Amino acid sequence: MAIQELNVPTQRGVELNGVLFAETEQKADTVLIAITGIHGNFYSNPFYVNIAKTLNAGGFDFIYAQTNDAFGHIATRNVKTGQEETIGSWNENFDDTDDDVGAYVQYASEAGYRHIFLAGHSLGANKIIHYLATTHDPRVEHFIFMSPANITWLTSQVTEEEKACVRQMVENGQGKSMLPFPLLGWIDCIADTAWQWLFTDTLNNVHVEADKDFSQLARVEHSGAMIIGTFDNFTYGNPARFLENLNNHMPRAKDNTLIFIQKTGHTYQQKEQEVAEDILKLLTTWRKTSKA
């Protein structure tokens, strides 16, 4: 296995850190880009390495793609200003989503891959929904949504007092100041970031309820697959209904594949190899049927 660290520049100049896994130093013709979720790094989600090894053995390259929030704080630099910067879940701006995802797609395109598939886990899935709904990027052939994050469920634990504190800080011009409490009980962040979690629909694009806003999913013109564990607790106890509801709002619902990983949760503990093999099967089929 050949491993290459990537420093991928965004349009705004910030470099994102990723890793390219390839079977050999000579690139394959197909790559899967996997956008991580919040704090969804190698250390918290070891299934990424498992996926990489499995795909490489099957003749596919794999890009582990961190955006702004794989860790709480990430030291990087801005290629436009030449300045060092610190990004992370502490100051993430959801409006940078398309710039972040697009940077990895641009890298893969410039690297010469004939087939580009785009995956995202947890909040990373929400990000590629937003990206595909906004850009309709023709370079991406298919998507894989892995355990999309139900933000309504996540933020339901935020108290009214905490919401009021966020509102007051933003309204008082303190949006760049750190909250006096961790959002959701575990995200130390500035008030502007908390505001986006609580009061915007930028990434709040998947829902359990059938009558919520599915306008982003409705604009995704690509087909692909959705994967979830049957014990995923982001779905109020019914992961199957959750994915089926998402699919029902997509233009190419009949072309999509829904995969349920039995007896595992949001990060597929103890089922990492099963997930990797299912992804390998998807990519193998898609590459065979590709018109590119």
Order of alpha helices (4+ residues) and beta strands (2+ residues): beta-beta-beta-alpha-beta-beta-beta-alpha-beta-alpha-beta-alpha-alpha-alpha-alpha-beta-alpha-beta-alpha
